[in-house]
Amino acid sequence: MAYARKEVPNMDHLLAGGRKKFVRYEEGAAMFSLGLHTFEQLAKEAKAVYKIGRIVLVNTEIVEDYLENFREY
């Protein structure tokens, strides 16, 4: 059974004055152009996950720094 794709909302209004520091998995996956599961794994590997009650937030600054380690020169 196939799943319908969700349309990614326009996030320019969030990034105009600077990036959001904390996002949820779905929003972070859209920001980094990754799949949801891939972004979850990446955030956990980077140790950028904060659990507050039943909400999970990801620190985008830590994820960006973690990704910079894999950059090829």
TATA-V514110 format. One record per residue. N is the residue number from 1. RES is the residue in one letter. SS is DSSP state (hx for helix, st for strand, lp for the rest). PHI is phi in degrees with one decimal (none if undefined). NEAR is the number of other ideal C-beta (glycine too) atoms within 12 Angstrom. Layout:
n->[N:N]
res->[RES:RES]
ss->[SS:SS]
phi->[PHI:PHI]
near->[NEAR:NEAR]
//
This chain:
n->[1:2:3:4:5:6:7:8:9:10:11:12:13:14:15:16:17:18:19:20:21:22:23:24:25:26:27:28:29:30:31:32:33:34:35:36:37:38:39:40:41:42:43:44:45:46:47:48:49:50:51:52:53:54:55:56:57:58:59:60:61:62:63:64:65:66:67:68:69:70:71:72:73]
res->[M:A:Y:A:R:K:E:V:P:N:M:D:H:L:L:A:G:G:R:K:K:F:V:R:Y:E:E:G:A:A:M:F:S:L:G:L:H:T:F:E:Q:L:A:K:E:A:K:A:V:Y:K:I:G:R:I:V:L:V:N:T:E:I:V:E:D:Y:L:E:N:F:R:E:Y]
ss->[lp:lp:lp:lp:lp:lp:lp:lp:lp:lp:lp:hx:hx:hx:hx:lp:lp:lp:lp:lp:lp:st:st:lp:hx:hx:hx:hx:hx:hx:hx:lp:lp:lp:lp:hx:hx:hx:hx:hx:hx:hx:hx:hx:hx:lp:lp:lp:st:st:st:st:lp:lp:st:st:st:st:st:hx:hx:hx:hx:hx:hx:hx:hx:hx:lp:lp:lp:lp:lp]
phi->[none:-87.1:-101.7:-74.8:-75.1:-90.3:-80.0:-76.6:-70.6:-70.2:-109.4:-61.6:-65.6:-80.5:-99.1:-64.9:-94.1:125.8:-82.2:-74.6:-80.6:-117.7:-136.6:-86.1:-55.5:-63.3:-68.5:-65.8:-62.2:-69.2:-64.1:-96.4:56.3:-123.5:-71.6:-61.9:-65.9:-63.3:-65.7:-60.2:-62.7:-61.5:-64.7:-69.4:-63.3:-79.0:56.8:-110.7:-98.1:-122.2:-104.0:-123.8:64.3:-101.7:-105.3:-113.4:-116.6:-120.4:-81.5:-69.5:-66.0:-67.6:-63.7:-62.0:-63.0:-64.1:-66.8:-62.2:-66.2:-99.2:-70.2:-94.6:-92.0]
near->[3:4:6:6:8:12:7:16:12:10:19:11:10:19:15:10:8:10:20:22:19:25:31:25:31:23:27:39:26:24:29:28:14:22:17:23:13:18:31:23:20:31:37:21:18:26:14:30:27:21:15:11:7:7:13:22:24:38:23:33:20:25:36:23:16:24:24:13:13:13:9:6:4]
//
